[in-house]
């Protein structure tokens, strides 16, 4: 019988670090079979509660090696004892197991460092139930930050409104949100990014508090490197986006003068992170273990060398006798210095390539075999990698055997104002590589040789590109045809209905019967929704629908305190200047949009004068004295009737 949805029972289950680190095959087998296990004799009756206290349909999160691994649902009684557990841990009667279904995978691999409860990951226990009155804390401390979910999502999973598999929602890999100014494109791109990255429905994310929940989660994902943001503009180019060269002034013992270094653009760097996650998610536990050990061994060697003064550091030798030494490192490279090389003294070796050949756990016969293993099309740094391989492998025994199995995660790259850049110039060969069926990991996986580095590059299938486009800046019909063909477009038009409940307040100073002045607030009875709809209907008739006015101009801070003064600022500083731009200072049409042609003189935002005879002495010849001139009426912005007259 299923647990009550209104009061779900949720447990913490911890798989012991010592036992499972010594038996990686057991850990892998339990993961593949979806089994959680525990010893009947676990202290404080935890084993007894695991066997008799839990029920089919209960929920749990699994902790391993100090990290949260998954959130699942118990699917069987504690009666199945796997053979592998018995062989590893001894007595057949001591170990019990339960089958489970994975509901949610974690979206963060960081350790929990929050407050302590018997059910939190930092509490020293194997089993712990979340009390009913602390379910809210569990949602705040565990569900939201580590899974991007809520208690309601568990109910939705049970009712079938959430998919019962771990695949991501059906979001297009390439999407552009387009619409007139002020329709909430940048606001909504945050909602879309969080929904994609956390594998959630857009509706669920939009239902949450934007500032305190959604935007906070967005910032967390940016810090994790899973969301990136850039803005296209006229001077933005391929070198900023993919790769290029830049001048570097080097001074010091290792070289002087101006040199040109190859550098990665922000999209390429972002794709590299996504690719590493994609490749790691496909590795077996044994492969991941060897790679983790290789990374720790490289760190150990580099740390040891850099702790030594430069004059005392070891000189490594290539197979041809070229000497070099390690002089620095960062998260991407190991920096070496080659004293006797007249052309290139400083070389950056790829950490990723070095860890690959170390993790291969094989004796390479020479640099060519290293090059073939790494599938390098040209000779690069294979001689130096070959030389360091044997040295790094000597540090493997000092490496930690703690590692985290990665799951495939979505990465979201946001391009604001995507239509303002020169698409052909910025994307280059990537215009083909971003197609869904050409992505890395797709059926028709395609790579291109980059022009500056000569390296192969592809866009991983777990990278989602989100763009925004202001249709008033450039019509979608004028957008690069190649771009339009490869993107899905989601139109975002003005939503006057969102303004229905905003009541504009007029503030005035009044004097009571005792002569005391105080502020009086009353409803100005300005119907914002109707006003915006009427203005947009007129703009669409006079111009087109792509130049309408968005609802966002009347939200935000104004929505929190909707005063007449605030509305006046919006019209004075945003709406009227926008209309001037739309109609190229054709004030006769601006007057029509604002309804000034049907208002009393004092209520007109733009006033029209036609009698100019008094400007000229006598009777000027060939001058149309009835030609209209226009002026902005400052007084109208403070009058309620100026706004109600727009739709009256």
Secondary structure, DSSP 8 states (H G I E B T S, - for coil): ----STT--EEEEEE-HHHHHH-HHHHHHHHHHTEEEEETT-TTTHHHIIIII--TT-EEEEEETTEEEEEEEE-S-TTB--HHHHHHH--TTTEEEEEEEEEEE-S------S---TTSTTSS-SEEE--GGGHHHHIIIIIIIIIS--HHHHHHHHHTSS-SSSS-----SEEEEEESTTSSHHHHHHHHHHHHHTT--HHHHHTS-IIIIIHHHHHHHHHTTSEEEEE--TT--HHHHTEEEEEEEE-STT--EEEEEEEE-HHHHHHHHHHHHHHHHTS-HHHHHHHHHHHHHHHHHHHHHHHS-GGG---EE-TT--EEEEEEE-SSEEEEE-TT-SS--EEEEEHHHHHHHHHTT----SHHHHHHHTT-SS--SHHHHHHHHHHHHTTGGGS-----------EEEEEETGGGS-HHHHHTTHHHHTSGGGSBTSTT---EE-TTT--EE--BTTEEEEEEEETTTS-GGGS-HHHHHH-EEEE----GGGGTT---EEEEEEE-TTS-EEEEEEE----HHHHHHHHHHHHHHHS-GGG---GGGGSTHHHHS-BHHHHHHHIIIIIHHHHHHHTTT-HHHHHHHHTGGGS-GGG-SEEEE---GGGSSS--SS--TT--EEEE-GGGGG-HHHHHHHH-
